[in-house]
Amino acid sequence: MTEDFNTPLTMTKLDIKDLDIVIKELTSDQHLPCSVWHALGLQLGLYDDRLKDIKADYHGQSVHCFRECMSAWLRGEDKVREKGGPSWSSLATALDTIEEKSIASYIKVKYCT
């Protein structure tokens, strides 16, 4: 995670180098089902057309679609920046919106306080 020691974690932006930790936090540690990738991607600011392309490219295989969705988010594609950019805070907000409230709370406590 790109971090300046004078910057609180809530202000720290994530980028593509953080893909491994984001995926680990969501799927391995918190057991987020990869099948929510499309709904999560929309809330993170990715366009539906991009998500449809991801689904087609990866033949709907949830694990691969989830990884590519998170990659696009971390690269700041589509209107991700308008939704707060790739950050733990914007991820928690998106998770909360798709009713993944326990994972959203976990992210808030661990990274946003």
N, C-alpha and C positions, 0 to 999 in steps of 0.2 A: 504494500500500500504506500503510495506516495504521501509522505508526511513531513511537515515542518513542525518542530517541537514547540513552536509558539502558536500553532493552529490547533484548536480543539477538534476532536474526531468528527463532530457534527459538520464541520466546515471542510473536512478533508474529502477531496474528490477521489473517486476510484477511477481506474483506467484498465485497459486490456491486460496489463500485467497482474491484475488482481483476480483474474478469472478463476484460478484454482481455489483461492480462499473463499470467494463468493459461492462457488458451487459446493465446496466442502461445508460451509456454514449452513447452506440451505438444504442440501440433500443428505449428506452423511450425518451431520450433527443434529439437524432438526427434522429430518425425514419428510421434507416437502416433496409431494408427489410430482414427478417430472411432467405429468399430464396437465398440469396447470400452466404450462409454459405460454400458451397463446393468450389466455386471460391476463397473465402477469405482464407479458410483453406489451399488450395494449395499454395497461395502466402505467407502464414505465415510459411510454411515449413512442413506441414503435408502431409504424403504420400497418394496417391490416394486410395490405398488398405484400409487404416485406415478410410478414408472418406466414402468409400463404405460400410465398416462394420458399421459405425455410421448410415448410411442411412438404412441399413437392420435392425439394432437393434431398431431403432425408427420409422420404417415403413414410412420413408420419411417425417415425420411430421417436418416441417421447424423449428418451435420454439424449439423443443427438440434437433434436429440435430445441430442447431446453438449453443445451450448451451453446448452440448457435444464437439463440435468442439472447442469452446473457452476454455473449460476445458482442452482438450488435448494440446492446444497451451500453456496455462498457466502452465501446468506441464512440458513443454519443450520436448514433445515427438517427435519422428522422427527426422527431420533435422531442427527443430525450432531454435536450438542454432546456427546453421550455417547461419541462416537468421537474426541474431542479437539477438536471444532470445526473450522471452516475455517482451516487453517494449512498452511504448506509441509510441516511434519513429518507431519501426518495424511495429506496428499496422497501423500507419499513412501511412507508405510506402506501405503496402499491400493494404490498402483502395484506395490509389491513383492509384495503378496498376490496380485494378478492376473497375476503373472509378467512384469511390465514392469520387470524389474530394472535395465536400463541407464538408463531414464528416472528410476527411483526413485533410483538412485545419483547421477545428475546433479543432481536436485533437492536431495538431501541435501548434496552438496558445495557447490552454489551458494548455498543458502538456510539450511541447518541447521547450519553449522559456524562 
